[in-house]
């Protein structure tokens, strides 16, 4: 198992030492905090949930996503200079196109 597959707080063994995952690539053991390389193969200790895959991702209702997008664009509209508002509209349209593909 790789470090990115473990949830925060998971216990594992690496190079004969026991660690607890404390960040995306960090773990804490007896000697303190340590960077765990992405390529390192780790041995989980105890009950470790399976890695979250795409199916485990939270699905939000489309209407909620679109409402949040519209609120974001409205706030950005006030911050973006008038000569760049077409770019903002194009970015919104591109987002909607990407959303439609999935």
URFEN-V382777 format. One record per helix or strand. SS is the DSSP state (2 for helix, 1 for strand). FROM is the first residue (numbers start at 1). TO is the last residue. Records with the same first field share a line. If there is no record, write none. Layout:
SS = FROM-TO / FROM-TO
This chain:
2 = 3-5 / 54-56 / 62-79 / 82-101
1 = 11-14 / 17-21 / 26-29 / 32-35 / 43-45
